């Protein structure tokens, strides 16, 4: 039984580190989007930037919720696994959206 608890604790710690690392990446990308080099230069870019900023807010909200649950270990169910998987997919999609936006803004210079 002790081995199972240790393994579970290790997995939770590993997951916490991964989520924190993803959050730092998103924060850096958010700062980059606010820099003058990434200013929107056409209506399409303005719309994309607005959508991305909304996705940042959603990402931050879910990040906070998941981190609180993981740290307190209130919910060790399948539901938490699904939330984490969705959050990781959200991270990957946000990265793709930002990359697409950056490519669009650089094309017009």
Secondary structure, 3 states (H helix, E strand, C coil): CHHHHHHHHHHHHHHHHHHHHHHHHHHHHHHHHCCHHHCCCCHHHHHHHHHHHHHHHHHHHHHHHHHHHHHHCCCCCHHHHHHHHHHHHHHHHHHHHHHHHHHHHHHCC
